[in-house]
């Protein structure tokens, strides 16, 4: 299990977290947290407290949406926010290229390229939220305010 902590994407998340706040740690789970439901089960928390990091392609640009685990991102709302007609979920190759993570382990922080980040206001319902840390078995715990600071994300109403 400790070998997960040595994987480059996980180290990238950890470095980003420690730079922001030395007390934040990557948590390694025995069970996979590839989906929000799996993560909630592994952590014993509500599904809504899981941060889904979803990369969307908007024309030639990308935006990372951090969505509460029990909500769905609305493409229509996202199109309005971005003022872009052509918005779709990014393909796995683009996710890897832009964020440096594979689907199931996409973290809100430590990306390979600078991307705009939108944060779902629904995450504010929980005192602690959990996000992926570069691997399906790795997560970190943070609160809503710190997630905003860590990611420089903008709060948007984008769920249905």
Secondary structure, DSSP 4 states (H G I P E B T S, - for coil): -GGGGGSHHHHHHHHHHHHH-TT--EEE-SS--SSHHHHHHHHTS-GGGEEEEEEEEETTEEEEEEEETTS-B-HHHHHHHHT-S-EEEPPHHHHHHHHS--TT---SS--SS--EEEEEGGGGG-SSEEEEEEETTEEEEE-HHHHHHHHT-EEE--B-
